[in-house]
Amino acid sequence: MSCIELLSGYLCHQFPWWKGCRMRYEPAQKTVYVYCHHPQDPENLLSAGDAIARLDIGVERFIITMPTVMDVVIECQPNQYKESQ
């Protein structure tokens, strides 16, 4: 199993809306490019952005592209915890 298959399986388990997306990993930039053909709801992505940014998986950024929606860039900041309010 390749790293991208493992990463894809993990992300689909953590974020069910991720299923059906194509992923490409660029190790030199430590960037994961994601293309979602059929986004269920862009708000799902935005609400999960904090959780995605906190992943400590050796990725510095996710660039997520969806049709008819502006690209989303999530800069990873592992081990940063959301402050309680």
Backbone as JSON Lines, residues from 0, in Angstrom:
{"i":0,"aa":"M","n":[0.86,-1.17,0.0],"ca":[0.0,0.0,0.0],"c":[0.91,1.24,0.0]}
{"i":1,"aa":"S","n":[0.6,2.19,-0.86],"ca":[1.4,3.41,-0.95],"c":[0.97,4.41,0.13]}
{"i":2,"aa":"C","n":[1.81,5.42,0.34],"ca":[1.5,6.46,1.32],"c":[0.21,7.19,0.97]}
{"i":3,"aa":"I","n":[0.0,7.48,-0.31],"ca":[-1.19,8.23,-0.7],"c":[-2.45,7.38,-0.49]}
{"i":4,"aa":"E","n":[-2.37,6.06,-0.69],"ca":[-3.52,5.2,-0.42],"c":[-3.84,5.18,1.06]}
{"i":5,"aa":"L","n":[-2.81,5.11,1.87],"ca":[-2.99,5.12,3.32],"c":[-3.58,6.45,3.77]}
{"i":6,"aa":"L","n":[-3.04,7.55,3.27],"ca":[-3.55,8.88,3.61],"c":[-4.99,9.05,3.16]}
{"i":7,"aa":"S","n":[-5.28,8.59,1.96],"ca":[-6.64,8.71,1.42],"c":[-7.63,7.93,2.29]}
{"i":8,"aa":"G","n":[-7.27,6.71,2.68],"ca":[-8.14,5.91,3.53],"c":[-8.39,6.57,4.87]}
{"i":9,"aa":"Y","n":[-7.35,7.13,5.45],"ca":[-7.48,7.82,6.74],"c":[-8.39,9.03,6.61]}
{"i":10,"aa":"L","n":[-8.16,9.86,5.59],"ca":[-8.97,11.06,5.41],"c":[-10.43,10.73,5.13]}
{"i":11,"aa":"C","n":[-10.67,9.68,4.36],"ca":[-12.06,9.28,4.08],"c":[-12.76,8.78,5.34]}
{"i":12,"aa":"H","n":[-11.99,8.16,6.23],"ca":[-12.58,7.7,7.49],"c":[-12.88,8.89,8.4]}
{"i":13,"aa":"Q","n":[-11.95,9.85,8.5],"ca":[-12.13,11.0,9.38],"c":[-13.14,12.01,8.84]}
{"i":14,"aa":"F","n":[-13.15,12.16,7.51],"ca":[-14.0,13.16,6.85],"c":[-14.76,12.47,5.72]}
{"i":15,"aa":"P","n":[-15.94,11.92,5.99],"ca":[-16.67,11.13,4.99],"c":[-16.93,11.84,3.66]}
{"i":16,"aa":"W","n":[-17.03,13.16,3.67],"ca":[-17.29,13.9,2.44],"c":[-16.09,13.83,1.5]}
{"i":17,"aa":"W","n":[-14.94,13.36,1.98],"ca":[-13.72,13.29,1.19],"c":[-13.79,12.18,0.14]}
{"i":18,"aa":"K","n":[-14.7,11.21,0.32],"ca":[-14.81,10.07,-0.61],"c":[-15.12,10.57,-2.01]}
{"i":19,"aa":"G","n":[-14.5,9.95,-3.0],"ca":[-14.73,10.33,-4.38],"c":[-13.82,11.44,-4.87]}
{"i":20,"aa":"C","n":[-12.94,11.94,-4.0],"ca":[-12.01,12.99,-4.4],"c":[-10.72,12.36,-4.93]}
{"i":21,"aa":"R","n":[-10.08,13.04,-5.85],"ca":[-8.77,12.6,-6.35],"c":[-7.7,13.34,-5.58]}
{"i":22,"aa":"M","n":[-6.66,12.61,-5.2],"ca":[-5.58,13.21,-4.43],"c":[-4.25,13.02,-5.14]}
{"i":23,"aa":"R","n":[-3.39,14.01,-4.96],"ca":[-2.03,13.93,-5.48],"c":[-1.12,14.54,-4.43]}
{"i":24,"aa":"Y","n":[-0.04,13.85,-4.11],"ca":[0.9,14.33,-3.1],"c":[2.2,14.74,-3.76]}
{"i":25,"aa":"E","n":[2.66,15.94,-3.46],"ca":[3.94,16.44,-3.95],"c":[4.91,16.49,-2.77]}
{"i":26,"aa":"P","n":[5.78,15.47,-2.65],"ca":[6.66,15.4,-1.47],"c":[7.62,16.58,-1.35]}
{"i":27,"aa":"A","n":[8.12,17.12,-2.45],"ca":[9.07,18.24,-2.37],"c":[8.44,19.45,-1.69]}
{"i":28,"aa":"Q","n":[7.15,19.71,-1.96],"ca":[6.46,20.85,-1.35],"c":[5.67,20.44,-0.1]}
{"i":29,"aa":"K","n":[5.62,19.14,0.17],"ca":[4.82,18.6,1.28],"c":[3.37,19.09,1.17]}
{"i":30,"aa":"T","n":[2.85,19.01,-0.04],"ca":[1.52,19.51,-0.34],"c":[0.65,18.38,-0.9]}
{"i":31,"aa":"V","n":[-0.59,18.32,-0.42],"ca":[-1.58,17.39,-0.96],"c":[-2.57,18.21,-1.77]}
{"i":32,"aa":"Y","n":[-2.73,17.86,-3.03],"ca":[-3.71,18.49,-3.91],"c":[-4.92,17.58,-3.96]}
{"i":33,"aa":"V","n":[-6.08,18.15,-3.74],"ca":[-7.32,17.37,-3.71],"c":[-8.29,17.99,-4.7]}
{"i":34,"aa":"Y","n":[-8.85,17.16,-5.58],"ca":[-9.88,17.62,-6.49],"c":[-11.16,16.86,-6.19]}
{"i":35,"aa":"C","n":[-12.17,17.58,-5.75],"ca":[-13.47,16.98,-5.43],"c":[-14.4,17.2,-6.62]}
{"i":36,"aa":"H","n":[-14.72,16.13,-7.32],"ca":[-15.6,16.21,-8.49],"c":[-17.01,16.64,-8.09]}
{"i":37,"aa":"H","n":[-17.51,16.02,-7.05],"ca":[-18.9,16.24,-6.65],"c":[-18.94,16.62,-5.18]}
{"i":38,"aa":"P","n":[-18.6,17.86,-4.85],"ca":[-18.63,18.24,-3.44],"c":[-20.06,18.2,-2.92]}
{"i":39,"aa":"Q","n":[-20.24,17.52,-1.78],"ca":[-21.58,17.46,-1.2],"c":[-22.0,18.82,-0.67]}
{"i":40,"aa":"D","n":[-21.1,19.45,0.04],"ca":[-21.43,20.73,0.66],"c":[-20.12,21.42,1.04]}
{"i":41,"aa":"P","n":[-19.76,22.52,0.38],"ca":[-18.5,23.19,0.71],"c":[-18.4,23.6,2.18]}
{"i":42,"aa":"E","n":[-19.53,23.8,2.85],"ca":[-19.49,24.17,4.25],"c":[-18.9,23.04,5.1]}
{"i":43,"aa":"N","n":[-19.08,21.78,4.67],"ca":[-18.45,20.66,5.39],"c":[-16.94,20.82,5.41]}
{"i":44,"aa":"L","n":[-16.39,21.2,4.28],"ca":[-14.95,21.4,4.19],"c":[-14.5,22.53,5.1]}
{"i":45,"aa":"L","n":[-15.21,23.64,5.08],"ca":[-14.82,24.79,5.88],"c":[-14.92,24.49,7.38]}
{"i":46,"aa":"S","n":[-15.94,23.75,7.78],"ca":[-16.07,23.43,9.2],"c":[-15.01,22.44,9.65]}
{"i":47,"aa":"A","n":[-14.49,21.61,8.74],"ca":[-13.45,20.64,9.07],"c":[-12.05,21.21,8.89]}
{"i":48,"aa":"G","n":[-11.95,22.43,8.41],"ca":[-10.65,23.03,8.13],"c":[-9.71,23.05,9.33]}
{"i":49,"aa":"D","n":[-10.24,23.37,10.52],"ca":[-9.4,23.39,11.71],"c":[-8.85,22.0,12.03]}
{"i":50,"aa":"A","n":[-9.7,20.99,11.92],"ca":[-9.26,19.62,12.2],"c":[-8.22,19.17,11.18]}
{"i":51,"aa":"I","n":[-8.41,19.53,9.92],"ca":[-7.45,19.17,8.88],"c":[-6.12,19.87,9.14]}
{"i":52,"aa":"A","n":[-6.16,21.13,9.53],"ca":[-4.94,21.9,9.78],"c":[-4.13,21.33,10.94]}
{"i":53,"aa":"R","n":[-4.79,20.67,11.88],"ca":[-4.09,20.14,13.05],"c":[-3.51,18.75,12.82]}
{"i":54,"aa":"L","n":[-3.76,18.14,11.66],"ca":[-3.22,16.81,11.4],"c":[-1.7,16.84,11.42]}
{"i":55,"aa":"D","n":[-1.11,15.9,12.12],"ca":[0.35,15.8,12.21],"c":[0.79,14.6,11.37]}
{"i":56,"aa":"I","n":[0.77,14.79,10.05],"ca":[1.05,13.68,9.14],"c":[2.16,14.03,8.15]}
{"i":57,"aa":"G","n":[2.92,15.07,8.44],"ca":[4.04,15.43,7.58],"c":[3.67,16.22,6.34]}
{"i":58,"aa":"V","n":[2.46,16.75,6.3],"ca":[1.99,17.57,5.19],"c":[1.94,19.01,5.66]}
{"i":59,"aa":"E","n":[2.42,19.93,4.82],"ca":[2.39,21.34,5.2],"c":[1.14,22.07,4.75]}
{"i":60,"aa":"R","n":[0.55,21.6,3.64],"ca":[-0.67,22.27,3.17],"c":[-1.52,21.33,2.32]}
{"i":61,"aa":"F","n":[-2.8,21.59,2.36],"ca":[-3.77,20.95,1.48],"c":[-4.32,22.03,0.57]}
{"i":62,"aa":"I","n":[-4.36,21.75,-0.73],"ca":[-5.01,22.65,-1.68],"c":[-6.18,21.87,-2.25]}
{"i":63,"aa":"I","n":[-7.38,22.35,-1.95],"ca":[-8.6,21.64,-2.3],"c":[-9.35,22.43,-3.36]}
{"i":64,"aa":"T","n":[-9.64,21.76,-4.48],"ca":[-10.33,22.37,-5.61],"c":[-11.68,21.7,-5.79]}
{"i":65,"aa":"M","n":[-12.72,22.53,-5.95],"ca":[-14.08,22.05,-6.21],"c":[-14.66,22.87,-7.34]}
{"i":66,"aa":"P","n":[-15.45,22.26,-8.21],"ca":[-16.09,23.03,-9.29],"c":[-16.99,24.12,-8.7]}
{"i":67,"aa":"T","n":[-16.98,25.25,-9.33],"ca":[-17.81,26.41,-9.0],"c":[-17.56,27.0,-7.62]}
{"i":68,"aa":"V","n":[-16.48,26.58,-6.96],"ca":[-16.14,27.12,-5.65],"c":[-14.66,27.5,-5.69]}
{"i":69,"aa":"M","n":[-14.32,28.59,-5.04],"ca":[-12.93,29.03,-5.0],"c":[-12.07,27.96,-4.31]}
{"i":70,"aa":"D","n":[-10.83,27.8,-4.77],"ca":[-9.91,26.84,-4.16],"c":[-9.71,27.18,-2.69]}
{"i":71,"aa":"V","n":[-9.53,26.14,-1.89],"ca":[-9.3,26.3,-0.46],"c":[-7.89,25.82,-0.16]}
{"i":72,"aa":"V","n":[-7.11,26.66,0.5],"ca":[-5.76,26.29,0.92],"c":[-5.77,26.21,2.44]}
{"i":73,"aa":"I","n":[-5.38,25.05,2.94],"ca":[-5.31,24.85,4.39],"c":[-3.85,24.64,4.76]}
{"i":74,"aa":"E","n":[-3.31,25.58,5.5],"ca":[-1.94,25.48,5.99],"c":[-1.96,24.66,7.27]}
{"i":75,"aa":"C","n":[-1.16,23.62,7.33],"ca":[-1.16,22.73,8.49],"c":[-0.34,23.31,9.63]}
{"i":76,"aa":"Q","n":[-0.88,23.19,10.82],"ca":[-0.22,23.61,12.05],"c":[-0.43,22.51,13.07]}
{"i":77,"aa":"P","n":[0.34,21.41,12.93],"ca":[0.13,20.28,13.83],"c":[0.28,20.67,15.3]}
{"i":78,"aa":"N","n":[-0.43,19.95,16.11],"ca":[-0.37,20.11,17.57],"c":[-0.89,21.47,18.04]}
{"i":79,"aa":"Q","n":[-1.62,22.17,17.21],"ca":[-2.28,23.41,17.63],"c":[-3.71,23.03,18.02]}
{"i":80,"aa":"Y","n":[-4.1,23.39,19.18],"ca":[-5.42,23.01,19.67],"c":[-6.35,24.2,19.65]}
{"i":81,"aa":"K","n":[-7.59,23.92,19.3],"ca":[-8.61,24.96,19.25],"c":[-8.9,25.42,20.69]}
{"i":82,"aa":"E","n":[-8.9,26.72,20.88],"ca":[-9.15,27.27,22.2],"c":[-10.61,27.09,22.59]}
{"i":83,"aa":"S","n":[-10.83,26.72,23.84],"ca":[-12.2,26.58,24.34],"c":[-12.77,27.96,24.59]}
{"i":84,"aa":"Q","n":[-14.06,28.09,24.34],"ca":[-14.71,29.38,24.56],"c":[-15.71,29.27,25.65]}
